[in-house]
């Protein structure tokens, strides 16, 4: 999913829920870090939603439970540079 493709509203809603959940404080920390690095709050949420969508797609493809450790690791690798947002 590239930044030019529309992000499904469900993914953005899931990010919003994670931002308010006491179970996912690492998402709030990631948002703050991305905004501090110069991204707008909207762009930061989109990048988080892209990572969440990739994790969910992999979960469905591999028929496995959600891997929170891998999700956290992927969040720590943000921000995506423009050339990283496009599939290879």
MIBAVO-325003 format. One record per atom (N, C-alpha, C): residue in three letters; x, y, z. Coordinates in Angstrom, 1 decimal. Example, Ala and Ser with C-alpha at 12.3 -4.5 7.8 and 13.67 -1.06 7.14 Angstrom:
REM MIBAVO-325003
<r r="ALA" east="13.2" north="-5.7" up="7.8"/>
<r r="ALA" east="12.3" north="-4.5" up="7.8"/>
<r r="ALA" east="13.2" north="-3.3" up="7.8"/>
<r r="SER" east="12.8" north="-2.2" up="7.1"/>
<r r="SER" east="13.7" north="-1.1" up="7.1"/>
<r r="SER" east="12.9" north="0.0" up="7.9"/>
REM end
This chain:
REM MIBAVO-325003
<r r="UNK" east="0.9" north="-1.2" up="0.0"/>
<r r="UNK" east="0.0" north="0.0" up="0.0"/>
<r r="UNK" east="0.9" north="1.2" up="0.0"/>
<r r="UNK" east="0.8" north="2.1" up="-1.0"/>
<r r="UNK" east="1.6" north="3.3" up="-1.0"/>
<r r="UNK" east="0.8" north="4.4" up="-0.4"/>
<r r="UNK" east="1.5" north="5.5" up="-0.2"/>
<r r="UNK" east="0.8" north="6.7" up="0.4"/>
<r r="UNK" east="-0.2" north="7.3" up="-0.6"/>
<r r="UNK" east="0.0" north="7.0" up="-1.9"/>
<r r="UNK" east="-0.9" north="7.5" up="-2.9"/>
<r r="UNK" east="-2.2" north="6.8" up="-3.0"/>
<r r="UNK" east="-2.3" north="5.6" up="-2.5"/>
<r r="UNK" east="-3.5" north="4.8" up="-2.4"/>
<r r="UNK" east="-4.3" north="5.3" up="-1.2"/>
<r r="UNK" east="-5.6" north="5.3" up="-1.4"/>
<r r="UNK" east="-6.4" north="5.8" up="-0.2"/>
<r r="UNK" east="-6.3" north="4.8" up="0.9"/>
<r r="UNK" east="-6.1" north="5.3" up="2.1"/>
<r r="UNK" east="-6.0" north="4.4" up="3.3"/>
<r r="UNK" east="-7.5" north="4.1" up="3.7"/>
<r r="UNK" east="-7.8" north="2.8" up="3.9"/>
<r r="UNK" east="-9.2" north="2.5" up="4.3"/>
<r r="UNK" east="-9.5" north="3.2" up="5.6"/>
<r r="UNK" east="-10.7" north="3.7" up="5.7"/>
<r r="UNK" east="-11.2" north="4.4" up="6.9"/>
<r r="UNK" east="-11.1" north="3.5" up="8.1"/>
<r r="UNK" east="-11.2" north="2.2" up="7.9"/>
<r r="UNK" east="-11.2" north="1.2" up="9.0"/>
<r r="UNK" east="-9.8" north="1.2" up="9.6"/>
<r r="UNK" east="-8.7" north="1.4" up="8.8"/>
<r r="UNK" east="-7.4" north="1.4" up="9.3"/>
<r r="UNK" east="-7.1" north="2.6" up="10.1"/>
<r r="UNK" east="-7.6" north="3.8" up="9.6"/>
<r r="UNK" east="-7.4" north="5.0" up="10.4"/>
<r r="UNK" east="-8.2" north="5.0" up="11.7"/>
<r r="UNK" east="-9.4" north="4.4" up="11.6"/>
<r r="UNK" east="-10.2" north="4.3" up="12.9"/>
<r r="UNK" east="-9.5" north="3.4" up="13.9"/>
<r r="UNK" east="-8.8" north="2.3" up="13.4"/>
<r r="UNK" east="-8.1" north="1.4" up="14.3"/>
<r r="UNK" east="-6.9" north="2.1" up="14.9"/>
<r r="UNK" east="-6.2" north="3.0" up="14.1"/>
<r r="UNK" east="-5.1" north="3.7" up="14.7"/>
<r r="UNK" east="-5.7" north="4.7" up="15.7"/>
<r r="UNK" east="-6.8" north="5.4" up="15.5"/>
<r r="UNK" east="-7.4" north="6.3" up="16.5"/>
<r r="UNK" east="-7.7" north="5.5" up="17.8"/>
<r r="UNK" east="-8.2" north="4.3" up="17.6"/>
<r r="UNK" east="-8.5" north="3.5" up="18.8"/>
<r r="UNK" east="-7.3" north="3.1" up="19.6"/>
<r r="UNK" east="-6.2" north="2.8" up="18.8"/>
<r r="UNK" east="-5.0" north="2.4" up="19.5"/>
<r r="UNK" east="-4.4" north="3.6" up="20.2"/>
<r r="UNK" east="-4.6" north="4.8" up="19.6"/>
<r r="UNK" east="-4.0" north="6.0" up="20.3"/>
<r r="UNK" east="-4.7" north="6.3" up="21.6"/>
<r r="UNK" east="-5.9" north="5.8" up="21.8"/>
<r r="UNK" east="-6.6" north="6.1" up="23.1"/>
<r r="UNK" east="-6.6" north="4.9" up="24.0"/>
<r r="UNK" east="-6.1" north="3.8" up="23.6"/>
<r r="UNK" east="-6.1" north="2.5" up="24.4"/>
<r r="UNK" east="-4.9" north="2.5" up="25.3"/>
<r r="UNK" east="-5.1" north="2.1" up="26.5"/>
<r r="UNK" east="-4.0" north="1.9" up="27.5"/>
<r r="UNK" east="-3.1" north="0.7" up="27.1"/>
<r r="UNK" east="-3.6" north="-0.2" up="26.2"/>
<r r="UNK" east="-2.9" north="-1.4" up="25.8"/>
<r r="UNK" east="-1.9" north="-1.1" up="24.7"/>
<r r="UNK" east="-2.0" north="0.0" up="24.1"/>
<r r="UNK" east="-1.0" north="0.3" up="23.0"/>
<r r="UNK" east="-0.4" north="1.7" up="23.1"/>
<r r="UNK" east="0.3" north="1.9" up="24.3"/>
<r r="UNK" east="1.0" north="3.2" up="24.4"/>
<r r="UNK" east="2.1" north="3.5" up="23.4"/>
<r r="UNK" east="2.6" north="2.4" up="22.9"/>
<r r="UNK" east="3.7" north="2.5" up="21.9"/>
<r r="UNK" east="3.2" north="3.2" up="20.6"/>
<r r="UNK" east="1.9" north="3.1" up="20.3"/>
<r r="UNK" east="1.4" north="3.8" up="19.1"/>
<r r="UNK" east="1.4" north="5.3" up="19.4"/>
<r r="UNK" east="1.0" north="5.7" up="20.5"/>
<r r="UNK" east="1.0" north="7.1" up="20.9"/>
<r r="UNK" east="2.4" north="7.6" up="20.9"/>
<r r="UNK" east="3.4" north="6.9" up="21.4"/>
<r r="UNK" east="4.8" north="7.3" up="21.3"/>
<r r="UNK" east="5.3" north="7.4" up="19.9"/>
<r r="UNK" east="4.9" north="6.5" up="19.1"/>
<r r="UNK" east="5.3" north="6.5" up="17.7"/>
<r r="UNK" east="4.7" north="7.8" up="17.0"/>
<r r="UNK" east="3.4" north="8.1" up="17.2"/>
<r r="UNK" east="2.8" north="9.3" up="16.7"/>
<r r="UNK" east="3.6" north="10.5" up="17.1"/>
<r r="UNK" east="3.9" north="10.7" up="18.4"/>
<r r="UNK" east="4.6" north="11.8" up="18.9"/>
<r r="UNK" east="6.0" north="11.9" up="18.3"/>
<r r="UNK" east="6.7" north="10.8" up="18.1"/>
<r r="UNK" east="8.0" north="10.8" up="17.5"/>
<r r="UNK" east="8.0" north="11.2" up="16.1"/>
<r r="UNK" east="7.0" north="10.7" up="15.3"/>
<r r="UNK" east="6.8" north="11.1" up="13.9"/>
<r r="UNK" east="6.5" north="12.6" up="13.7"/>
<r r="UNK" east="5.6" north="13.1" up="14.6"/>
<r r="UNK" east="5.3" north="14.5" up="14.5"/>
<r r="UNK" east="6.5" north="15.4" up="14.9"/>
<r r="UNK" east="7.3" north="14.9" up="15.9"/>
<r r="UNK" east="8.5" north="15.6" up="16.3"/>
<r r="UNK" east="9.5" north="15.6" up="15.1"/>
<r r="UNK" east="9.5" north="14.6" up="14.3"/>
<r r="UNK" east="10.5" north="14.5" up="13.2"/>
<r r="UNK" east="10.1" north="15.3" up="12.0"/>
<r r="UNK" east="8.9" north="15.9" up="12.1"/>
<r r="UNK" east="8.5" north="16.9" up="11.0"/>
<r r="UNK" east="7.3" north="16.5" up="10.2"/>
<r r="UNK" east="6.7" north="15.3" up="10.5"/>
<r r="UNK" east="5.5" north="14.9" up="9.8"/>
<r r="UNK" east="4.3" north="15.6" up="10.4"/>
<r r="UNK" east="3.3" north="15.8" up="9.5"/>
<r r="UNK" east="2.1" north="16.3" up="10.1"/>
<r r="UNK" east="1.4" north="15.2" up="10.9"/>
<r r="UNK" east="0.5" north="15.5" up="11.8"/>
<r r="UNK" east="-0.2" north="14.5" up="12.5"/>
<r r="UNK" east="-0.9" north="13.5" up="11.6"/>
<r r="UNK" east="-1.6" north="14.1" up="10.6"/>
<r r="UNK" east="-2.3" north="13.3" up="9.6"/>
<r r="UNK" east="-1.4" north="12.4" up="8.9"/>
<r r="UNK" east="-0.2" north="12.8" up="8.4"/>
<r r="UNK" east="0.7" north="12.0" up="7.7"/>
<r r="UNK" east="1.3" north="10.9" up="8.6"/>
<r r="UNK" east="1.5" north="11.2" up="9.8"/>
<r r="UNK" east="2.0" north="10.3" up="10.8"/>
<r r="UNK" east="1.0" north="9.2" up="11.0"/>
<r r="UNK" east="-0.3" north="9.5" up="11.2"/>
<r r="UNK" east="-1.3" north="8.5" up="11.4"/>
<r r="UNK" east="-1.5" north="7.6" up="10.1"/>
<r r="UNK" east="-1.3" north="8.2" up="8.9"/>
<r r="UNK" east="-1.3" north="7.4" up="7.7"/>
<r r="UNK" east="-0.2" north="6.4" up="7.7"/>
<r r="UNK" east="1.0" north="6.8" up="8.1"/>
<r r="UNK" east="2.1" north="5.9" up="8.1"/>
<r r="UNK" east="1.9" north="4.8" up="9.1"/>
<r r="UNK" east="1.3" north="5.1" up="10.2"/>
<r r="UNK" east="1.0" north="4.1" up="11.2"/>
<r r="UNK" east="-0.1" north="3.1" up="10.7"/>
<r r="UNK" east="-1.1" north="3.7" up="10.0"/>
<r r="UNK" east="-2.1" north="2.9" up="9.4"/>
<r r="UNK" east="-1.6" north="1.9" up="8.3"/>
<r r="UNK" east="-0.6" north="2.4" up="7.5"/>
<r r="UNK" east="0.0" north="1.6" up="6.5"/>
<r r="UNK" east="0.7" north="0.4" up="7.2"/>
<r r="UNK" east="1.4" north="0.6" up="8.2"/>
<r r="UNK" east="2.1" north="-0.5" up="9.0"/>
<r r="UNK" east="1.1" north="-1.5" up="9.5"/>
<r r="UNK" east="0.0" north="-0.9" up="10.1"/>
<r r="UNK" east="-1.0" north="-1.8" up="10.7"/>
<r r="UNK" east="-1.7" north="-2.6" up="9.6"/>
<r r="UNK" east="-2.0" north="-2.0" up="8.4"/>
<r r="UNK" east="-2.6" north="-2.7" up="7.3"/>
<r r="UNK" east="-1.6" north="-3.8" up="6.8"/>
<r r="UNK" east="-0.3" north="-3.5" up="6.7"/>
<r r="UNK" east="0.6" north="-4.6" up="6.3"/>
<r r="UNK" east="0.6" north="-5.7" up="7.3"/>
<r r="UNK" east="0.6" north="-5.4" up="8.5"/>
<r r="UNK" east="0.6" north="-6.5" up="9.5"/>
<r r="UNK" east="-0.6" north="-7.3" up="9.5"/>
<r r="UNK" east="-1.8" north="-6.7" up="9.3"/>
<r r="UNK" east="-3.0" north="-7.4" up="9.2"/>
<r r="UNK" east="-3.1" north="-8.3" up="7.9"/>
<r r="UNK" east="-2.6" north="-7.7" up="6.8"/>
<r r="UNK" east="-2.6" north="-8.5" up="5.6"/>
<r r="UNK" east="-1.7" north="-9.7" up="5.7"/>
<r r="UNK" east="-0.5" north="-9.6" up="6.4"/>
<r r="UNK" east="0.4" north="-10.7" up="6.6"/>
<r r="UNK" east="-0.3" north="-11.7" up="7.5"/>
<r r="UNK" east="-1.0" north="-11.3" up="8.5"/>
<r r="UNK" east="-1.7" north="-12.1" up="9.4"/>
<r r="UNK" east="-2.7" north="-13.0" up="8.7"/>
<r r="UNK" east="-3.5" north="-12.4" up="7.8"/>
<r r="UNK" east="-4.5" north="-13.1" up="7.0"/>
<r r="UNK" east="-3.8" north="-14.1" up="6.0"/>
<r r="UNK" east="-2.8" north="-13.6" up="5.4"/>
<r r="UNK" east="-2.1" north="-14.4" up="4.3"/>
<r r="UNK" east="-1.5" north="-15.6" up="5.0"/>
<r r="UNK" east="-0.9" north="-15.5" up="6.1"/>
<r r="UNK" east="-0.2" north="-16.6" up="6.8"/>
<r r="UNK" east="-1.0" north="-17.3" up="7.8"/>
<r r="UNK" east="-2.3" north="-16.9" up="7.9"/>
<r r="UNK" east="-3.2" north="-17.5" up="8.8"/>
<r r="UNK" east="-2.6" north="-17.7" up="10.2"/>
<r r="UNK" east="-2.2" north="-16.6" up="10.8"/>
<r r="UNK" east="-1.5" north="-16.5" up="12.1"/>
<r r="UNK" east="-2.1" north="-15.4" up="12.9"/>
<r r="UNK" east="-1.9" north="-15.4" up="14.2"/>
<r r="UNK" east="-2.4" north="-14.4" up="15.1"/>
<r r="UNK" east="-1.6" north="-13.1" up="14.8"/>
<r r="UNK" east="-2.2" north="-12.0" up="15.2"/>
<r r="UNK" east="-1.5" north="-10.7" up="15.1"/>
<r r="UNK" east="-0.2" north="-10.7" up="15.9"/>
<r r="UNK" east="0.9" north="-10.3" up="15.3"/>
<r r="UNK" east="2.2" north="-10.3" up="15.9"/>
<r r="UNK" east="2.5" north="-8.9" up="16.4"/>
<r r="UNK" east="2.2" north="-8.7" up="17.7"/>
<r r="UNK" east="2.4" north="-7.4" up="18.3"/>
<r r="UNK" east="3.9" north="-7.0" up="18.3"/>
<r r="UNK" east="4.7" north="-7.9" up="18.5"/>
<r r="UNK" east="6.2" north="-7.6" up="18.6"/>
<r r="UNK" east="6.6" north="-7.1" up="17.2"/>
<r r="UNK" east="6.2" north="-7.8" up="16.1"/>
<r r="UNK" east="6.6" north="-7.3" up="14.8"/>
<r r="UNK" east="6.0" north="-6.0" up="14.5"/>
<r r="UNK" east="4.7" north="-5.8" up="14.9"/>
<r r="UNK" east="4.1" north="-4.5" up="14.7"/>
<r r="UNK" east="4.9" north="-3.4" up="15.4"/>
<r r="UNK" east="5.3" north="-3.6" up="16.6"/>
<r r="UNK" east="6.1" north="-2.6" up="17.3"/>
<r r="UNK" east="7.4" north="-2.3" up="16.6"/>
<r r="UNK" east="8.0" north="-3.4" up="16.2"/>
<r r="UNK" east="9.3" north="-3.3" up="15.4"/>
<r r="UNK" east="9.1" north="-2.5" up="14.2"/>
<r r="UNK" east="8.0" north="-2.7" up="13.4"/>
<r r="UNK" east="7.8" north="-2.0" up="12.2"/>
<r r="UNK" east="7.5" north="-0.5" up="12.5"/>
<r r="UNK" east="6.8" north="-0.2" up="13.6"/>
<r r="UNK" east="6.5" north="1.2" up="14.0"/>
<r r="UNK" east="7.8" north="1.9" up="14.3"/>
<r r="UNK" east="8.8" north="1.2" up="14.9"/>
<r r="UNK" east="10.0" north="1.8" up="15.3"/>
<r r="UNK" east="10.9" north="2.1" up="14.0"/>
<r r="UNK" east="10.6" north="1.5" up="12.9"/>
<r r="UNK" east="11.3" north="1.8" up="11.7"/>
<r r="UNK" east="10.7" north="3.0" up="10.9"/>
<r r="UNK" east="9.6" north="3.5" up="11.4"/>
<r r="UNK" east="9.1" north="4.7" up="10.7"/>
<r r="UNK" east="9.9" north="6.0" up="11.1"/>
<r r="UNK" east="10.0" north="7.0" up="10.3"/>
<r r="UNK" east="9.1" north="7.3" up="9.2"/>
<r r="UNK" east="9.6" north="6.7" up="7.9"/>
<r r="UNK" east="8.6" north="6.4" up="7.0"/>
<r r="UNK" east="8.9" north="6.0" up="5.7"/>
<r r="UNK" east="9.4" north="7.2" up="4.9"/>
<r r="UNK" east="10.4" north="7.0" up="4.1"/>
<r r="UNK" east="10.8" north="8.0" up="3.1"/>
<r r="UNK" east="9.9" north="7.8" up="1.9"/>
<r r="UNK" east="9.7" north="8.8" up="1.1"/>
<r r="UNK" east="8.8" north="8.7" up="-0.1"/>
<r r="UNK" east="9.1" north="7.5" up="-1.0"/>
<r r="UNK" east="10.4" north="7.2" up="-1.2"/>
<r r="UNK" east="10.7" north="6.0" up="-2.1"/>
<r r="UNK" east="10.4" north="4.7" up="-1.4"/>
<r r="UNK" east="10.3" north="4.7" up="0.0"/>
<r r="UNK" east="10.0" north="3.5" up="0.7"/>
<r r="UNK" east="8.5" north="3.2" up="0.7"/>
<r r="UNK" east="7.7" north="4.2" up="0.4"/>
<r r="UNK" east="6.3" north="4.0" up="0.5"/>
<r r="UNK" east="5.7" north="3.3" up="-0.7"/>
<r r="UNK" east="6.5" north="3.2" up="-1.8"/>
<r r="UNK" east="6.1" north="2.6" up="-3.0"/>
<r r="UNK" east="6.6" north="1.1" up="-3.0"/>
<r r="UNK" east="5.8" north="0.2" up="-3.4"/>
<r r="UNK" east="6.2" north="-1.2" up="-3.5"/>
<r r="UNK" east="7.4" north="-1.3" up="-4.5"/>
<r r="UNK" east="8.3" north="-2.2" up="-4.2"/>
<r r="UNK" east="9.5" north="-2.4" up="-5.1"/>
<r r="UNK" east="9.1" north="-3.0" up="-6.4"/>
REM end
